[in-house]
Amino acid sequence: MAEHQAAPGKSHGAEVDLLIRHAYVITMDDFDTIIADGAIAIRGRRIVDVGDDKTIANRQTAGRVIDARGAPVHPGLVECHLHASFQTYRGVLPDAIREDEVFDAFERIFFNTVNDEEEYLGVLLASIEMIRNGTTCFLEAGTVLEPSAAAEAAELVGIRGVIGDAFIWDRPSGFAQGKETPETGPVRVRGAIHRSPRNLEEALDSLGRQLARNSDPDALVTGHIAVVGLGTASEELLLEAKRRADAARVVLNMHHAYSPADTAADRVRYGKDPLLHLSEIGVLDRNVTLGHANHLTDAECTVLIERGATIAWAPAASMMWGHGGAFHGRHADLWRQGANISLGSDSANWSNSFDLFRQANLALLTAREAHQDRTYLLAEDVLRMATRGGARATGMEGKIGSIEPGKRADLVIHTLARPELIPVTDMMRNLMYSAGSKSISTVIVDGEVVLENGAFTKIDEEALLARINKASIGMLRRMGHSIEANVPRHR
């Protein structure tokens, strides 16, 4: 990546609210501009000026100055596949459990036990973790039973959220197909999730309720259309979901091809490669974000690029359950061919860590390993997936994802007071291979400092964590679960 000066923003001659000085600015703009000694001027919610430090300091006066002292500053990371309420049972699933047992043993019980307060606390925990790890925006996967609880938690912490309605499906028996194969026939009907739609009429009644949040152009939490996917939606529901997403100019977000079994079941259902069918009926398009998409054919890769759809790649979620996405997935190939790839952490017990630096590092290393090629993906590639790629995946590419005048001020400031960033050589490589989220010091969302020098500015983190932990223990008791260590396997 070449280092050159960003084009100066237009100054209005008035005082700005915040000036970040002496920053190693990784802009993620169209030219991959890096400014070794740069400055960023913020007025209100927006970036108004970016350039070398001396130039910006000479033409802007600021109400407040943050001196980055030479540390990296980059756009906030964008989490594109997240089950935000699962955090209250992180670590509960034993390592030895089979995936086709998880729904009946844990997930269904969780959804039929959790109350609105516990969902709120779960999203609160997820939001705290994301901010600490440099994520400033998340796309929720449509599995928070009470979306207003998710919105309230995100707003309290100060993170940007894009949420959907809960469990939009009309074939719920298709959920959690686990290890089923075409030869074994359709999955047996599982126990119901009581607060989810039971049929097409109920799904359509819920679909799109969160779009009302978009009436406020400055809303921190907005809405999109989320469908669960993975065989749980009829063609009629998918088409109506796409129609409503198009009408509202938002993304349609759904799971796709997580496991080999998911893909095989969809192939039997459609009689062809699943993405070819979605393209033929008009569902696959530029405003569609597919969570996972670990198992695609050559033909599906071609049509995905042609239609311009996005994949939210969650490497750890595939690796945790041994689905082979790291070796059989086509994400890196698609990226190199021009497809839009974003990154996601999925959920507690599927990756267990809401840290996009971790996901980016895994994506990069597994791509190189699978292709036996050190240059297959670079540090710049995966940081772009986590920023610009994520902005497009959430339908917010005009607002976030890069450090440019006019964009919202969602920024992450690191500190050089960490051994992982020393010596000061190539900051991009030091960030991706060494420091990651450990060196994050300050996080700004929508122009507001929400984390400063490692401390939250709007919340009492210690008190909230204690409250969340207590509530989680109570919920797990009601679920009938006690935490036990794995029994080691003896050889």
N, C-alpha and C positions, 0 to 999 in steps of 0.2 A: 504494500500500500504506500503510495507516494505521499510525502508530506508537502502540503502547500497551503497557502493562506486561503481561508474561506472568504467569499465575497462579502464585504461589509454590509450589514443591515442598514436600513434607512432610519436615521435618528430623527425623532420628533422634537428634539431640543428640550424636552421636559425631563424632570428627574425620574429615574427608574426606581422600582421598589427594591430590587436586589441585583447586585453585581457579583458574579463569581469570577475571581481573578486568579492569575497564575495557575491555570489548569491545563493539563494535558488533554485537550478536547478531542474526543473521538466522535465526530459528528454523525456518522452513518448517513451522510447526505448522498446525492447521486454520484458524487465524485470520490466518495470515501475519504473526504478531507480529514486530516489530522492537523491540529495546531498545537505545536509543542509547548508554547507559552501563550495560552489563549484566555479569552474572557467571554462571558455570557451575560447579557443584560436581560432582565426580566421585569416586565411591567404587568401587574395584575396576574392573570393566568398564563400569559404568553411570553415567549421569547421574542425580544424586539431587536436584538443586535448580537452578532457573533463575529469574532475576529481575533487578531493578535492582541495581546494584553495592552500594549502601549497605545494602540489606536483606539480601542474601545474605552479605555480609562480616560483618554483625552477628550472624547466626545460625549461621555455619559457621566452624569452625577447620580449617585445612588443613595437611597435612604439607609441601605444596609449593604455591607460588603462581606463576602466569605472568601477567604484566601485559601485556595486549594493546595498551595505550597508545592506545586509541581505534580500533584497526584492525578491519576486519570479521572475524567468526568465523561460519562457516556449517557445516552438516552436510557430512560427506565425500561426494564425488561418487561415483556408482555407474555403472560401465561395463557396458553391457548387451549388447554384441555385440563379441566380441574373439577373434581367433585369436592366442593368446598366444605361440606358439613361432616365428612367422614373422620375429621381429625380427632373427635372425641373417642374413637376406638382404635386409634393408631397403635400398632404393636400387639393387638389382641390375637390376630390370626397366627396359629402355630405354623412353623415352617413346613411341617409334614402334611398339612391338609391338602387334599386334592381340590383342584379348581372347581370341579363339578359338584363339590359338596358345600362350597362357600355360601351360595345364595340361601339355601335352606338353613344352614348352620349359623349364619351371621347376618347377612345383608337384610333378608326379609325381616328377621327379628328386630334388627336395628330400626328399620323404617317403620315398623309397627309399634315401636317402643318410644322412640325419640319424640320429645315435645318441642314446641316452638322455641322455648328458652334454651334448650340444649342445642338446637340447630343454630341459633344465634351465637352461642358460645363456640360452637365448632367453627363457624365461619370467622368469628373473631380470632380464634387461634390461628387459623389458616392465614388470615390477613396480616397478623403480627409477624408470622414467620416469613411471609412473602416480602413484606417491606424490609425486614432485616436482611433479606437475601437479594435486594435490589429490584424486585418486581413491583411495578407501579400500576399495573392493569391486569385484570384476569377475565377470562371468558369462562363462565360457569357452564357445566355440562348438562344442566337441566334436571338435577336430581336433589335440589333442596326443596323439601315439601312445602315450606312457607317462604317464598322468595322475598317477602318483605323483611324477614329476619335476616337474610343474607345482605340485603341492601342496608339495613340499619347497622349491621356489624361493619361492613365496608366503610360506610360514611364515618363511623366513630373513629376508626383507625386512620382514615384518610387515604384509602387506596381506591383507585378507579376500578369499577366493576361493570361487566356486561353480563346480565343475567337473563335466564329464560324461565318459562313456566315449567312446573314440575311434571316429570314423567309423561311427556306427550307420546302416547302409544295407544294402539287399539288392538294389538295382538300380544298382550303381556305374557302369554305362555311361551313366547319366543325368547324371553329374557333369561340370561345366564345359561345358555345352551351347553356350556362347559365342553366336555369331551365327546358330545354326540357327533355322529357321522351320518352321511346320507343313507348308509346301509341300515342304521338303527331306527330310521324314521324320525318323525317330529319329536321334540322333547316333551316329556310328560308335563301336564299342567302343574305349575308350582303353586305353593300357597300364595295368596294374594297380598299385595301391598295395599292396605285398606284405603289410604288417602291418595290413590292414583286413579286415573280414568280406567273404566272397565270396558269401554266400547268406543266406537268412532264418534258418536254423538257427544259423549263426555269429553273426549280428547279435543274435538273442535270447539267445544264451549270454553275450554281452558286456553286454547292456543292463541297466543298473541296478547295476553293481558298485560305483560310487562312492557309492551311497546308504548304504553301511556307515559312511561318515564322519559321518553325521547322528546316530549313537548318542550322541555327546558333545555336549550342549547348548551347551558353551562352545568347540567346535572353531572355529578361525579359518578353516579350509578345509572346506567341506561339499560335498555332491553333489546333482546334479539329473539329470533325464533330458534328454539332447540327441540329436536326430536331425538328420542333415545337411540333409534336405529337398531342394528344387529337383529334384524328379522322381526322387530316388534311393531312395525308400522305397515299398514296396508298401502297399496299404491294410491288410493284415494287420499289418505292422510298425507302422504309425502307430497303429492301434487298440490294440495291445499296449503301445506306448510311453505312450499316454494312460492306459491302465488302471494301469500301474505308477506313473506320476506321481501319479495320484489316490490310489492306495493309500499312497504314501509322503508325500503332502501336500507335493509339491514342484512346481516348474514344469516344463513340457515346452517345450523351446527348440528352434527350428529356423529355417533360412533359408526365406524365401518371397518370390517376386516381385521378385527383385533387378533383373533386366533385362527388357525387353519380350519377349525370346526365352523366358525362363523362364516368364513368364505365358502366352504363346501356346502353349507346349508343354503346360503343365498344362491349359489350356482344351481342347485337343485330347484329352488323356488322359481328362479327366473328362466331356467333353461339355457343360460349363457353366463358369461362373466358379469358379475353384478354391476360394475361401473358402466359397462356397455349398455345395460338395460336402463340404468338411471339416466344416462346421456340420451338415449333414444326417446324416453318419455318426457325429457325436458327438465329433469331435476338437477342434473349435474351442470354447474355454471360457475362463473367467476365469484359469485357471492356465497359459495358453499364451502364450508370448512368441515373436513372429515377427520374425526379423532382417530388416531392410530394408523389405519390403512397399512398394516404390516405385511399383507400378502396380496400382491397385485401381479397380474400377468403383463406381458409386453403390450398386449392390445389395450389393457386398462391404463397403462402408463401413457400410451399415445393419446388416448381420448382425454385423460386428465389434463395433459398439457394443452391440448386443443381447446378444451372448454375453460381452462384457466382456474380450475378449483384449487383450493389450498388443502394441504395436509398438516395436521397438528401432530408432530412426531413426538412420542413419549418413550424414549429408549428404555428407561429403567422399568417402565410398566410392562414391557414385553420381556425384558431380561429377567425380572423378578419371578415370572411364572414360566420361563423357559419356552416361549413361543417362537423363538428363532428370528424375531424381527431384526435383530442386529446383523444377522448373516443373510437372511432371505429377503429382508425388506429392501425396497427400492428408493428410499428417501434420498440418499446421497446422489444416486443416479439421476433422479428427477430434478434435484436442485441443480446439478451440473447441466441439465438440459433446459433449464429456464423455468421450471415449475416453482411455485411459491410454497416453501416449507417453513412452518413455524414450529415452536417447541411447547411441550406440555409436561406436567408432572403427574397428572392423573389423580391419584388419591393416596391417602394413608392406606397402607397394606398392599398397595400396588406399586408405588415407588417409595412411599414413606417420607419423602423429603420434598418440600416445595422450594426447590433451589434450582433455578434455571441455569446457573453456571454449571451445576452438576450435570444437568441434562445435556447442555451444550458440549461439555467435555466428553461425556459418554458417546454422544452422536459422532463427534470428531474421531475419537479413538476407535470405535467399532467400525466406522466406515473405512478407516485406514487398514484395520486388521482384516476385515472381510475382503477387501480388494488388494491387500498386500501392497499398498502404495502410500507412501508418506504424504504425498501431495494431493490425495484424493479429495480431502476437505482441509481447509485452512482455518486458523483461528478467526480470521475475518468473516469467513462463511457462516460459522455457527453463531457469532455475535450478531450478524445481520439477520439470521433466522429468528433470534431472540428479540430483535427490535423491529426492524422494518418488516420482516416477514410476519411477525406477530401483529403489528399494526394493521396490515392488510387482512389477516385472518379474522380480526375482530370487527372489520368494517370501519376502522378508524385511521386509515393511512393518511388522510388529510389533516389529522390532528396530532398524532403522536408518532414515535418511532425514530425520529432523527432530531438533531439539534440544529434548527434553522429558524430564522425569523418568521413569525406567524404561527409556528407550532406551539402547542401547549407545553408548559414548562414542567415536564416529567423528567427528572434528572437524578443521576446517581453519582455521588462524589466519594471517591476512595481516599485512603490515607497512606502516606509513605511510612507511617510509623508501624509498619508490619514487615517482618523479615522477608515475606514472600515476594514483595515488590522491589527488593533491593538485590543487586545493584540496579540503578535506573538505566536500563538498556532499552529493549523493545517492550513497551508497556502492553501492547496487545497480547504478545505471547506470555508475558509474565502474568497477566490477568487470567488467561484461559488455561494455562498449564500449571500455574503455581498458586496464585492468590485466590482467584474466584471470588466468592462472596465474603471471604474472611476479612478482606481489607475494606469493606464498605463502612463508611463513617456517617454520611449524611444523605438523606433521600428527600427529594422535593417532588410533590405531586400537585399538578395544576397550580403551580406557583407558590404553594405553601410548603414550608419545611415541616415534615412530619417526623423525621428522625434526624437528630443533630448530635454529632460526636458520639454516636452509638446509643443515644437515649431518645425515647419517644417524647414528643412535645405535647401531644393531645391526650394521652392516656396514662394511667398508672399501670404499667406493664406488670409489675410484680404482683399487685393485688388481683389483676385480671387473671393471671396465670394460676394463682391459687384458687380462685373461684372456678375456673374452667376445670381444673383437676378434680376438685371436690364434686362438681356436677357430673363429670365423666364417670367417676367411681360409682355414684348413685345410679346412673343410667345403666352401667354394666351389670350392677346387681339386679336391677329390674329385668334385664335381658337374660338373667340366669347364668352369667358367665363369671368365673373366677379366673384370675391370671395365674397360669401355671407354666413352669419352665418346660421346654421341649425335652422329651426323653431321648437321650442320645442313642444313635444306632451303633451297635457294636459289630465290628467286622469279624 
